[in-house]
Amino acid sequence: MKTRKLSVAATWMVAFAGALACGASNAADELPSAAAFAAEVDYREPALSPDGRRVALVVRSSQVRALVALDLATKEVHGLMPATVDRFEVYRCGFKSDVRVLCGLLGTDFSAGQPYPTTRLVAVDAVGKPKPHMLFQNMLGQNSNHNLSQFQDRILDYQVDDPKHILIQLADERGILPAVWSLDVYEGGKTVVQKSYPPVLNWVLDPAGVVRFGSGYDERRSLFITRDSAQDEWRTLAKWDFGGNDFNVVGFGPKPGSLLVSADYQGRDAIYDMDLTEKGERKLLLANDYVDVGAPIFWPADRRLVGFEVEAERRKRFVFDDEIAGVFATIDASLPDADNFVLGTSRDGNRVLIKSVTDVRPDEYLVLDRTEKKLIRVANGNPQLPAKKYARMKPVKIPGPGGATLPGYLTLPVGSDGKKVPLVVYPHGGPHARDSWGWDFMVQFMASRGYAVLQVNFRGSTGFGTAWYEAGLQHWGTVMVDDITAATRWAISEGIADPVRTCIVGWSYGGYAALMSAAREPDLYNCAVSIAGVSDLRALAREDLRFYVGRKSMEQLLGTDDEELKAGSPRRNARKITIPVLFVHGDDDWQVAVEHTTSMARALPGKPEVVIIKNGNHSLTRAEWRETLLSKLETFLAANIEDKK
C-alpha cells in the first residue's frame, strides 16, 4: 500500500530553540496575560529516541505550532512537520528507531452531520529533509468497501528487535472491533497477527510481544479471554453481564503466566497476581485502606510493569523492581517537592526522560544522564508564561452531607491571608474523574486574578473506593451537587470565602454542576460559568446512542426514570436561575453537543452571555480558543464578583 504524504509548509522551517526556554522573561510584577496562560495547550510531552540522543516534541514559535526534534548534544532544533493539520492535532509521539518518529493525530470527523473523535498515524524522520507520511487513511485495504477505521494510532508494541514493524490495534473486515496488525512504518503495508474476536475491544501483549489477553463488551456481556501461547486456542477467562466486571486486567507480571489485575479489596481497588496456569487463582499484592491503587508504572525501555501509583492528596509510588526504585529515588532527590514521572528511556537505560509536576509552575521536562550523573533541561510546558511566583494548591478535608469527609484542594491568591477572599468554586468534569495536585492553567489563571479557587472530589469521583464512586451514579444533580454545595458553605463558614463574592465555574460535567447549583442554590452564588456544560440529561442520553453501547452506558450513569432526568436537567429548571451566567462552547464538540448551551441560554429568563467558538472541540485544545475563554472569563468574573464588594 502506498503511503500518503503530508504537505510541509516552508514558513515554519525555522529554529525553534527560543520556544524551548524555561519561562518567558516578563517583569516579575506584570500580570500574566490570558494569552500566556492559554499557550500551554501549544506544547506537548516529548519523546526520547532509543539512542538517547534526541527528543521529539511539539512547540510554538512565530505563531506556528510544529513538531520538532531537539539534539541533546548539539542543542540544534530540527523542524519536522506542522503540529496542526486541518481538524487534526499531534497529541502524542514515540520513536520507532533512533530517527523514525511515529505520532498520533487526534481530530474530529463527521457522519450524518454529527462530530466524532478520530485519530491518524504519521511517520517522519528526525534527521534530513522531513517527509511526513500518513501510514494509512480510512480504508482498511485497497479493495475494502467496509466502514472506516475510526482510531488508527493505537500502538501495542514497538517491536524493538524488528527495524521496520510495530504491532497496532486496528479494525479489520469484520467490523468496528479491532484486530492486531503488524504494520510497516515505512511503506504502510500491514498483515493480520490476530483477527478480531467479538466482543473484544482491547488486546494485551505479554513481555515477549505475544497477544495473550483480550477484553471487551457488548450490550449483553463483558468477556475476558486468554491463551498460553501464540499456538494455543483462546479460552474464556471470565464473563459477566454488561458492567458487572469482577476484575480488570492491568498487564502481565514479572513471572511467566502471571497476570496483574485490579479488583476489590475491602471496598477499594487493589492489585492481585492472577496465575493463568491455575486458571484464575489470585494473590493480593498491593492495597490501600483509603484510596484505590491507581495507575500502573511501565518501564519504557522494555514495557515491564514495575509498580503502581497510589493517589490520595499527593501521588505515591510503589515500585517492586529494586533497580528502577533506585532510579526513581535519584530523580526525586534531584527534583524535590514534585511528582516526577518517567516518560521514556534510552535502550541502554542510561538516559531517562522525566516529566516533573508541581502546583506552582507548568510541567518541566528533563533528561537524567545516569552515567554523567546530571540533569539536562529539555523544555517547559508553557514557556510563554512568565517565570514568577504562582499560587500553592493546599489539600483540604471538608465536612460533607451525612458525615462524609470530602477531599479537595484550596488555592489562595499569592499574598492572600485566606480571609474573606472572593471565591470561585471549580467542580471537575467527568463526572467520574478526580482533581489532582499539580499545575492547572484554569486554577492558576483565576488565582492570578485574585480569586481563591476551591476544588472538591465529590461523591462520584474516582479513586476513593467503590462506595464513593457508586454514590454518584444516577445522582448527577443531587448527591454530587449536594457535596459541591457543602464545600462552598464550608469555605464561607470558615471565613475563607466572602459570602457576597462567590461564583461557580465548571467545564463539561463541571459546567452542568455550575448550572444545577445556580438553580438549586439561587442565593449562594453571585454568578455561574458553564464551559461545554450539559444542560439536558435526556438529550445527553439520546446523543450518546450513536456511540458503541451508548444506550447501556447512559442507563448505568444516568438511569432511566424520565421524571428524574427532567428534574436533574438545568434546562428544565432554567426559570429558577436568577444570577448572571456565562456560556462558552465549541461548535464541534462531540462529547457535549453545542445545543446544550444554545437551548439552555434560550430557556433562561435573563440575557446570559453566550460565546460559541467556531470549530472548537470539547477541551478547546487550541491556544486561540483558550485565549477567548480566559478573556471572557476574566471580564465576567470581574463584573460579577468584584463589583459586589
C-alpha positions as CSV (number, residue, x, y, z in Angstrom):
1,M,0.0,0.0,0.0
2,K,1.3,3.4,-0.8
3,T,1.7,5.9,1.9
4,R,0.2,9.4,1.8
5,K,2.5,12.4,2.2
6,L,1.6,15.4,4.3
7,S,2.3,18.8,2.9
8,V,5.1,20.7,4.7
9,A,4.9,24.5,4.6
10,A,8.3,26.2,4.3
11,T,7.2,29.0,6.6
12,W,7.7,27.1,9.8
13,M,11.1,25.6,8.9
14,V,12.9,27.8,11.4
15,A,15.0,27.3,14.5
16,F,12.6,26.7,17.5
17,A,15.2,27.0,20.2
18,G,13.6,30.0,21.7
19,A,10.3,28.1,22.2
20,L,12.1,25.6,24.5
21,A,13.1,28.2,27.1
22,C,12.0,27.6,30.7
23,G,9.7,30.6,31.1
24,A,9.2,34.0,29.4
25,S,11.3,36.9,30.7
26,N,8.5,39.2,31.7
27,A,8.7,41.7,34.5
28,A,8.1,39.9,37.9
29,D,5.2,42.2,38.9
30,E,3.5,42.0,35.5
31,L,0.1,40.2,35.5
32,P,0.4,37.2,33.1
33,S,-2.0,37.7,30.1
34,A,-4.8,35.4,29.2
35,A,-2.9,34.5,26.0
36,A,0.1,33.4,28.1
37,F,-1.9,31.0,30.2
38,A,-3.7,29.7,27.1
39,A,-0.4,29.0,25.3
40,E,0.1,25.9,27.5
41,V,-2.0,23.9,25.0
42,D,0.5,24.6,22.2
43,Y,3.1,22.3,23.8
44,R,3.1,18.5,24.1
45,E,5.1,16.0,26.0
46,P,8.4,15.0,24.4
47,A,9.5,11.5,23.4
48,L,13.1,10.2,23.7
49,S,14.9,8.3,20.9
50,P,16.2,4.8,21.7
51,D,19.8,6.0,21.5
52,G,19.1,8.8,24.0
53,R,20.3,11.5,21.6
54,R,17.1,13.3,20.6
55,V,13.7,14.3,21.8
56,A,10.7,15.0,19.6
57,L,8.2,17.5,21.0
58,V,5.5,19.9,19.9
59,V,6.3,23.7,20.3
60,R,5.2,27.0,19.0
61,S,7.3,29.8,17.6
62,S,6.4,32.8,15.5
63,Q,2.7,31.9,15.7
64,V,3.4,28.4,14.2
65,R,2.9,25.2,16.1
66,A,5.1,22.4,15.0
67,L,6.7,19.0,15.8
68,V,10.4,19.4,16.2
69,A,13.4,17.3,17.1
70,L,16.0,18.6,19.6
71,D,19.5,17.1,19.5
72,L,20.6,17.0,23.2
73,A,24.3,17.1,22.3
74,T,24.4,20.0,19.8
75,K,21.2,21.8,21.0
76,E,20.1,22.0,17.4
77,V,16.4,22.0,16.7
78,H,15.1,20.5,13.5
79,G,11.5,21.2,12.3
80,L,9.7,18.0,11.3
81,M,6.1,18.8,10.4
82,P,3.2,21.1,11.3
83,A,1.5,20.0,14.6
84,T,-1.9,21.2,13.4
85,V,-3.3,19.9,10.2
86,D,-6.9,20.9,9.3
87,R,-9.0,19.5,12.2
88,F,-6.2,17.3,13.5
89,E,-3.5,17.9,16.0
90,V,-0.4,16.0,17.1
91,Y,-1.1,14.8,20.6
92,R,1.5,12.1,21.3
93,C,4.6,10.7,19.7
94,G,7.2,7.9,20.1
95,F,10.3,6.7,18.4
96,K,10.3,3.5,16.4
97,S,14.1,3.8,15.8
98,D,16.8,6.3,16.5
99,V,15.4,8.6,13.9
100,R,11.9,7.3,12.9
101,V,9.2,9.1,14.8
102,L,5.5,8.0,15.0
103,C,2.9,10.5,16.0
104,G,-0.8,10.1,16.7
105,L,-3.1,12.9,15.4
106,L,-6.3,13.5,17.2
107,G,-9.2,15.2,15.4
108,T,-12.9,15.5,14.6
109,D,-14.7,13.8,11.8
110,F,-18.4,14.0,10.9
111,S,-21.0,11.4,10.0
112,A,-24.6,12.4,9.2
113,G,-23.7,15.9,10.5
114,Q,-22.6,14.6,13.9
115,P,-19.0,15.0,15.2
116,Y,-16.9,12.0,16.2
117,P,-13.4,11.7,17.6
118,T,-10.9,10.1,15.2
119,T,-7.1,9.5,15.0
120,R,-4.5,9.1,12.4
121,L,-0.9,7.8,12.5
122,V,2.0,9.7,10.9
123,A,5.7,8.8,10.5
124,V,8.5,11.2,9.9
125,D,12.3,11.0,10.3
126,A,14.0,13.3,12.8
127,V,17.0,13.9,10.6
128,G,17.4,15.0,7.0
129,K,14.7,16.6,4.9
130,P,11.4,15.9,6.7
131,K,8.9,13.8,4.7
132,P,5.9,13.1,6.9
133,H,3.7,10.2,5.8
134,M,0.2,9.2,6.8
135,L,0.7,5.5,7.2
136,F,-2.8,4.7,6.2
137,Q,-6.0,6.6,5.9
138,N,-9.6,5.5,6.4
139,M,-9.9,2.4,4.3
140,L,-8.7,-0.9,5.7
141,G,-7.5,-2.3,2.4
142,Q,-7.2,-1.4,-1.2
143,N,-10.4,-3.2,-2.1
144,S,-12.3,-2.6,1.1
145,N,-15.8,-1.2,0.8
146,H,-16.5,-1.6,4.5
147,N,-16.6,1.0,7.2
148,L,-13.7,3.3,8.1
149,S,-11.3,2.6,11.0
150,Q,-12.0,5.4,13.5
151,F,-8.9,5.0,15.6
152,Q,-5.6,4.4,13.7
153,D,-2.8,5.2,16.2
154,R,-3.3,2.5,19.0
155,I,0.2,1.1,19.0
156,L,0.5,-2.0,21.2
157,D,4.2,-2.7,20.8
158,Y,7.2,-1.0,19.1
159,Q,8.9,-4.4,18.3
160,V,12.4,-3.2,19.2
161,D,14.0,-6.1,17.5
162,D,12.3,-5.5,14.2
163,P,13.7,-2.5,12.3
164,K,10.5,-1.8,10.3
165,H,7.4,-3.1,12.0
166,I,5.2,-2.3,15.0
167,L,2.1,-4.1,16.3
168,I,-1.0,-1.9,16.2
169,Q,-4.7,-2.3,17.1
170,L,-7.0,-1.5,14.1
171,A,-10.4,-2.6,12.9
172,D,-10.5,-5.5,10.3
173,E,-13.0,-6.6,7.7
174,R,-15.4,-7.9,10.4
175,G,-16.5,-4.5,11.5
176,I,-15.5,-2.0,14.2
177,L,-13.9,-4.4,16.6
178,P,-10.1,-4.3,16.5
179,A,-7.6,-6.9,15.2
180,V,-3.9,-6.8,15.9
181,W,-1.8,-6.0,12.8
182,S,1.9,-5.9,12.0
183,L,2.5,-2.5,10.4
184,D,5.4,-1.5,8.2
185,V,6.2,2.1,9.4
186,Y,8.0,3.0,6.1
187,E,5.7,1.6,3.5
188,G,2.4,1.3,5.4
189,G,1.7,-2.3,4.5
190,K,0.1,-4.4,7.1
191,T,-0.7,-8.1,7.9
192,V,-3.1,-9.5,10.5
193,V,-1.4,-11.1,13.5
194,Q,-4.7,-11.6,15.5
195,K,-8.2,-11.4,14.0
196,S,-10.9,-9.5,15.8
197,Y,-12.8,-11.6,18.3
198,P,-16.3,-10.3,19.3
199,P,-16.7,-8.5,21.7
200,V,-13.0,-7.9,22.4
201,L,-12.2,-4.2,22.3
202,N,-8.6,-4.2,23.8
203,W,-5.7,-6.6,23.3
204,V,-2.8,-7.1,25.7
205,L,0.6,-8.5,24.8
206,D,2.9,-10.4,27.2
207,P,6.5,-9.3,27.7
208,A,7.6,-11.3,24.7
209,G,5.2,-9.4,22.4
210,V,2.7,-12.3,22.1
211,V,-1.0,-11.4,22.0
212,R,-2.2,-13.2,25.2
213,F,-5.2,-11.4,26.5
214,G,-8.4,-9.7,25.2
215,S,-11.2,-7.9,26.9
216,G,-14.4,-6.3,25.7
217,Y,-18.1,-6.0,26.0
218,D,-21.3,-5.5,24.1
219,E,-24.9,-4.7,25.2
220,R,-25.3,-8.1,26.8
221,R,-21.9,-9.1,28.4
222,S,-18.4,-8.4,29.3
223,L,-15.8,-11.0,28.2
224,F,-12.1,-11.7,29.1
225,I,-10.2,-14.3,27.0
226,T,-6.6,-15.6,27.3
227,R,-4.3,-18.2,25.9
228,D,-1.0,-19.7,27.0
229,S,1.0,-19.1,23.8
230,A,0.6,-17.9,20.2
231,Q,-0.1,-21.5,19.1
232,D,-2.8,-22.2,21.7
233,E,-6.5,-21.7,21.3
234,W,-8.3,-18.8,23.1
235,R,-10.2,-19.7,26.2
236,T,-12.7,-17.7,28.3
237,L,-11.0,-16.4,31.5
238,A,-14.2,-14.7,32.8
239,K,-17.5,-13.3,31.6
240,W,-20.2,-11.2,33.2
241,D,-23.3,-9.3,32.4
242,F,-22.7,-5.9,31.0
243,G,-21.0,-3.6,33.6
244,G,-20.5,-6.3,36.1
245,N,-16.8,-7.0,35.9
246,D,-15.2,-8.6,39.0
247,F,-11.7,-7.5,37.9
248,N,-9.8,-5.5,35.3
249,V,-6.5,-6.5,33.7
250,V,-3.6,-4.2,34.2
251,G,-0.8,-6.1,32.4
252,F,1.4,-9.1,32.6
253,G,3.6,-9.5,35.7
254,P,7.3,-10.4,36.0
255,K,6.7,-14.2,36.2
256,P,5.6,-16.3,33.3
257,G,1.9,-16.8,33.2
258,S,1.4,-14.0,35.8
259,L,-1.4,-11.5,35.0
260,L,-1.8,-8.5,37.3
261,V,-5.4,-7.4,37.8
262,S,-7.3,-4.7,39.7
263,A,-10.1,-6.0,41.9
264,D,-11.9,-5.1,45.1
265,Y,-10.3,-5.5,48.5
266,Q,-12.4,-4.1,51.4
267,G,-14.1,-1.6,49.2
268,R,-11.0,-0.3,47.3
269,D,-9.4,-1.3,44.0
270,A,-6.3,-3.4,44.9
271,I,-3.8,-5.3,42.8
272,Y,-3.7,-9.0,42.6
273,D,-1.4,-11.5,40.9
274,M,-3.5,-13.9,38.8
275,D,-1.8,-17.2,37.9
276,L,-3.1,-18.1,34.4
277,T,-1.8,-21.6,34.7
278,E,-4.1,-22.1,37.7
279,K,-7.0,-20.7,35.6
280,G,-7.7,-17.6,37.6
281,E,-6.4,-18.0,41.2
282,R,-5.5,-14.6,42.7
283,K,-3.0,-13.4,45.3
284,L,-3.2,-9.9,46.9
285,L,-0.1,-7.8,46.0
286,L,-1.0,-4.2,46.9
287,A,-3.9,-2.5,48.7
288,N,-4.6,0.8,50.4
289,D,-7.2,1.4,53.1
290,Y,-8.1,5.0,52.0
291,V,-7.9,5.2,48.2
292,D,-7.8,2.8,45.2
293,V,-4.4,1.6,43.9
294,G,-4.2,3.6,40.7
295,A,-2.1,3.8,37.5
296,P,0.4,1.1,36.7
297,I,4.0,2.1,36.1
298,F,5.6,0.6,33.0
299,W,9.3,0.9,32.4
300,P,9.6,2.4,28.9
301,A,12.8,0.6,27.8
302,D,11.1,-2.8,27.8
303,R,7.5,-2.1,28.9
304,R,7.9,-4.1,32.1
305,L,5.3,-3.4,34.7
306,V,7.4,-2.3,37.6
307,G,5.0,-0.7,40.1
308,F,1.8,1.3,40.8
309,E,0.8,4.8,41.9
310,V,-1.5,5.4,44.9
311,E,-3.0,8.9,44.9
312,A,-4.6,10.5,48.0
313,E,-3.7,14.2,48.5
314,R,-0.5,13.6,46.5
315,R,0.8,10.7,44.4
316,K,3.0,8.0,45.9
317,R,4.9,5.3,44.1
318,F,5.1,1.6,44.9
319,V,7.9,0.0,42.8
320,F,8.7,-3.7,43.1
321,D,11.9,-3.6,41.0
322,D,14.9,-2.6,43.1
323,E,16.9,-1.1,40.2
324,I,14.0,1.0,39.0
325,A,13.2,2.1,42.6
326,G,16.8,3.4,42.7
327,V,16.3,5.4,39.6
328,F,13.2,7.0,40.9
329,A,15.0,7.8,44.2
330,T,17.7,9.6,42.3
331,I,15.1,11.6,40.3
332,D,13.1,12.6,43.4
333,A,16.2,13.7,45.2
334,S,17.2,15.9,42.3
335,L,13.6,17.3,41.8
336,P,12.2,17.6,45.3
337,D,8.6,18.7,46.2
338,A,7.4,17.5,42.8
339,D,5.5,14.5,41.3
340,N,8.0,13.0,38.9
341,F,7.1,10.7,36.0
342,V,9.3,8.7,33.6
343,L,8.1,9.2,30.0
344,G,10.9,7.4,28.2
345,T,14.4,5.8,28.4
346,S,17.2,5.0,26.0
347,R,17.6,1.4,25.1
348,D,20.6,1.0,27.4
349,G,18.7,2.6,30.3
350,N,21.3,5.3,30.8
351,R,19.2,8.3,29.8
352,V,15.8,8.8,31.3
353,L,13.2,11.3,30.1
354,I,11.3,12.9,33.1
355,K,8.1,14.9,33.5
356,S,8.3,16.9,36.7
357,V,4.9,18.2,38.0
358,T,4.3,20.8,40.8
359,D,1.5,23.1,41.7
360,V,3.4,26.3,41.1
361,R,4.8,26.1,37.6
362,P,4.0,24.5,34.3
363,D,5.3,20.9,33.9
364,E,9.0,20.6,33.2
365,Y,10.8,18.0,31.0
366,L,14.3,16.9,31.7
367,V,16.7,14.0,30.8
368,L,18.6,12.3,33.5
369,D,22.0,11.1,32.3
370,R,22.8,8.3,34.8
371,T,26.4,7.8,33.7
372,E,27.3,11.5,33.9
373,K,25.0,12.0,36.9
374,K,23.4,15.2,35.6
375,L,20.0,16.5,34.5
376,I,19.6,18.0,31.1
377,R,16.7,20.5,30.8
378,V,14.7,19.9,27.7
379,A,11.6,22.1,27.8
380,N,9.0,23.9,29.9
381,G,5.3,23.0,29.5
382,N,4.5,26.7,28.8
383,P,7.5,28.9,28.0
384,Q,5.1,31.7,27.1
385,L,4.2,32.1,30.8
386,P,6.4,34.5,32.8
387,A,8.6,32.9,35.5
388,K,7.2,34.2,38.7
389,K,5.5,33.1,41.9
390,Y,2.3,31.2,41.5
391,A,-0.3,30.1,44.0
392,R,0.1,27.0,46.1
393,M,-2.6,24.2,46.0
394,K,-3.4,23.1,49.5
395,P,-5.2,19.8,50.2
396,V,-8.3,20.2,52.4
397,K,-10.8,18.0,54.2
398,I,-14.3,19.3,54.1
399,P,-17.3,18.0,56.2
400,G,-20.0,16.8,53.8
401,P,-23.5,15.6,53.9
402,G,-24.3,12.6,56.1
403,G,-21.0,12.7,57.9
404,A,-18.9,12.2,54.7
405,T,-15.5,13.9,54.5
406,L,-14.9,15.5,51.2
407,P,-11.3,15.6,49.9
408,G,-10.4,18.7,47.9
409,Y,-7.9,21.5,47.2
410,L,-7.9,25.1,48.1
411,T,-5.7,27.6,46.1
412,L,-5.4,31.0,47.6
413,P,-4.0,34.0,45.6
414,V,-0.4,34.8,46.2
415,G,-0.1,37.1,49.2
416,S,-3.7,36.3,50.5
417,D,-4.3,35.8,54.2
418,G,-7.2,33.5,53.4
419,K,-9.8,35.6,55.0
420,K,-13.0,36.8,53.2
421,V,-11.4,36.2,49.7
422,P,-13.6,36.3,46.6
423,L,-14.1,32.6,45.8
424,V,-14.5,30.6,42.6
425,V,-15.9,27.1,43.2
426,Y,-14.5,24.9,40.4
427,P,-16.0,21.4,40.2
428,H,-14.2,18.9,38.0
429,G,-15.6,17.3,34.8
430,G,-16.2,13.7,34.1
431,P,-18.0,13.5,36.5
432,H,-16.4,10.1,37.2
433,A,-12.9,11.5,37.4
434,R,-11.0,13.4,40.1
435,D,-9.0,16.6,40.8
436,S,-5.3,16.0,41.5
437,W,-2.4,18.1,42.9
438,G,-0.4,19.8,40.3
439,W,-0.4,22.6,37.8
440,D,-3.8,23.6,36.4
441,F,-3.9,26.5,34.0
442,M,-7.5,27.4,34.9
443,V,-6.9,27.4,38.6
444,Q,-3.7,29.4,38.3
445,F,-5.4,31.9,35.9
446,M,-8.2,32.6,38.3
447,A,-5.9,32.7,41.3
448,S,-3.7,35.2,39.5
449,R,-6.8,37.5,39.2
450,G,-7.2,37.5,42.9
451,Y,-9.7,34.7,43.4
452,A,-9.5,31.8,45.8
453,V,-10.3,28.5,44.0
454,L,-12.0,25.6,45.7
455,Q,-12.0,22.1,44.1
456,V,-13.8,19.1,45.7
457,N,-13.7,15.4,44.9
458,F,-17.4,15.0,45.4
459,R,-19.0,11.6,45.7
460,G,-19.0,10.0,42.3
461,S,-15.3,10.9,41.8
462,T,-12.9,8.1,41.0
463,G,-10.0,6.9,43.1
464,F,-11.8,6.8,46.5
465,G,-13.3,3.4,46.5
466,T,-16.4,1.6,45.1
467,A,-18.9,3.2,47.5
468,W,-17.7,6.7,46.8
469,Y,-17.9,6.2,43.1
470,E,-21.3,4.4,43.1
471,A,-22.8,7.1,45.3
472,G,-22.7,9.4,42.2
473,L,-24.2,7.0,39.7
474,Q,-27.6,8.3,38.6
475,H,-27.3,11.2,41.0
476,W,-25.7,13.9,38.9
477,G,-27.9,16.7,40.1
478,T,-28.4,15.6,43.7
479,V,-25.6,13.8,45.6
480,M,-22.8,15.4,43.6
481,V,-24.3,18.9,43.7
482,D,-25.0,18.5,47.4
483,D,-21.3,17.9,48.0
484,I,-20.3,20.9,46.0
485,T,-22.8,23.0,47.9
486,A,-21.4,21.7,51.2
487,A,-17.9,22.6,50.1
488,T,-19.0,26.1,49.3
489,R,-20.8,26.6,52.6
490,W,-17.7,25.3,54.4
491,A,-15.4,27.9,52.8
492,I,-17.9,30.6,53.8
493,S,-18.3,29.3,57.4
494,E,-14.5,29.0,57.8
495,G,-14.2,32.7,56.9
496,I,-12.2,31.9,53.8
497,A,-14.7,33.0,51.2
498,D,-16.6,36.3,51.1
499,P,-20.2,35.2,51.0
500,V,-21.2,38.1,48.8
501,R,-18.4,37.4,46.3
502,T,-18.7,33.8,45.3
503,C,-19.1,32.3,41.9
504,I,-19.2,28.7,40.5
505,V,-17.3,27.8,37.3
506,G,-17.2,24.4,35.6
507,W,-16.2,22.6,32.5
508,S,-18.1,19.6,31.0
509,Y,-19.8,17.9,34.0
510,G,-18.5,20.9,36.0
511,G,-20.5,23.2,33.7
512,Y,-23.6,21.1,34.4
513,A,-22.9,21.3,38.1
514,A,-22.5,25.1,37.9
515,L,-25.9,25.4,36.2
516,M,-27.6,22.9,38.5
517,S,-26.1,24.6,41.6
518,A,-27.4,28.0,40.4
519,A,-30.9,26.5,40.1
520,R,-30.8,24.7,43.4
521,E,-29.0,27.4,45.4
522,P,-30.1,30.7,44.0
523,D,-28.8,32.7,47.0
524,L,-25.4,31.0,47.4
525,Y,-23.6,32.2,44.2
526,N,-23.2,35.6,42.6
527,C,-22.7,34.1,39.1
528,A,-22.1,30.9,37.2
529,V,-20.0,29.9,34.2
530,S,-20.7,26.8,32.1
531,I,-17.9,25.7,29.7
532,A,-19.1,23.0,27.4
533,G,-21.6,22.0,30.0
534,V,-24.5,19.6,29.9
535,S,-28.0,21.1,30.3
536,D,-30.4,18.3,29.5
537,L,-29.8,14.7,30.7
538,R,-32.4,13.2,28.4
539,A,-30.8,14.9,25.4
540,L,-27.4,13.6,26.5
541,A,-28.7,10.1,26.7
542,R,-30.2,10.4,23.2
543,E,-27.0,11.8,21.8
544,D,-24.8,9.0,23.1
545,L,-26.9,6.4,21.3
546,R,-24.6,7.0,18.3
547,F,-21.7,5.6,20.3
548,Y,-20.8,1.9,20.8
549,V,-23.1,0.5,23.6
550,G,-24.0,4.1,24.3
551,R,-27.5,3.2,25.5
552,K,-26.3,0.8,28.2
553,S,-23.6,3.2,29.3
554,M,-26.0,6.1,29.7
555,E,-28.5,3.8,31.6
556,Q,-25.8,2.9,34.0
557,L,-24.6,6.5,34.5
558,L,-27.9,8.4,34.4
559,G,-30.7,5.9,35.0
560,T,-33.9,5.6,33.0
561,D,-36.5,7.4,35.1
562,D,-37.8,10.1,32.8
563,E,-39.1,12.3,35.5
564,E,-35.8,12.1,37.4
565,L,-33.9,13.0,34.2
566,K,-36.1,16.0,33.8
567,A,-35.7,17.1,37.4
568,G,-31.9,16.7,37.1
569,S,-31.7,18.8,33.9
570,P,-30.7,22.5,34.3
571,R,-32.7,23.4,31.2
572,R,-35.9,22.1,32.9
573,N,-35.0,24.3,35.9
574,A,-33.9,27.4,34.0
575,R,-36.6,29.6,35.5
576,K,-35.0,29.1,38.9
577,I,-31.7,30.7,37.8
578,T,-31.6,34.4,38.6
579,I,-27.8,35.1,38.7
580,P,-25.7,36.1,35.7
581,V,-24.5,33.2,33.6
582,L,-21.6,32.9,31.0
583,F,-21.6,30.1,28.5
584,V,-18.6,29.1,26.4
585,H,-18.8,26.2,24.0
586,G,-17.1,24.9,20.9
587,D,-19.4,24.1,18.0
588,D,-17.5,20.9,17.0
589,D,-17.8,19.4,20.5
590,W,-18.5,15.7,20.1
591,Q,-18.8,14.9,23.8
592,V,-21.4,17.6,24.7
593,A,-23.3,19.0,21.8
594,V,-23.3,22.7,21.5
595,E,-27.1,22.7,21.5
596,H,-26.9,22.1,25.3
597,T,-25.6,25.7,25.6
598,T,-27.8,27.3,22.9
599,S,-31.0,25.7,24.2
600,M,-30.2,26.5,27.8
601,A,-29.4,30.1,27.0
602,R,-32.7,30.5,25.3
603,A,-34.5,29.0,28.3
604,L,-33.0,31.4,30.9
605,P,-35.2,34.3,31.9
606,G,-32.4,36.8,31.7
607,K,-29.9,37.5,29.0
608,P,-26.8,35.3,29.5
609,E,-23.6,35.9,27.7
610,V,-23.0,33.2,25.1
611,V,-19.7,32.6,23.4
612,I,-19.7,29.9,20.6
613,I,-16.2,29.1,19.4
614,K,-16.1,28.2,15.7
615,N,-14.6,24.7,15.1
616,G,-13.8,24.4,18.9
617,N,-13.8,21.0,20.4
618,H,-14.8,19.9,23.9
619,S,-11.4,20.6,25.5
620,L,-10.7,23.8,23.4
621,T,-7.3,22.4,22.5
622,R,-6.0,25.4,20.6
623,A,-4.4,28.5,22.1
624,E,-6.7,30.9,20.4
625,W,-9.8,29.1,21.6
626,R,-8.5,29.1,25.2
627,E,-7.5,32.7,25.0
628,T,-11.1,33.6,24.1
629,L,-12.3,31.5,27.0
630,L,-9.9,33.1,29.5
631,S,-10.5,36.7,28.3
632,K,-14.3,36.3,28.6
633,L,-14.0,34.6,31.9
634,E,-11.8,37.4,33.3
635,T,-14.2,40.1,32.3
636,F,-17.2,38.2,33.5
637,L,-15.8,37.4,36.9
638,A,-14.6,41.0,37.4
639,A,-18.1,42.3,36.6
640,N,-20.0,39.9,38.8
641,I,-17.7,39.4,41.8
642,E,-15.5,42.5,42.1
643,D,-18.4,44.9,42.0
644,K,-20.2,43.1,44.8
645,K,-17.6,44.2,47.4
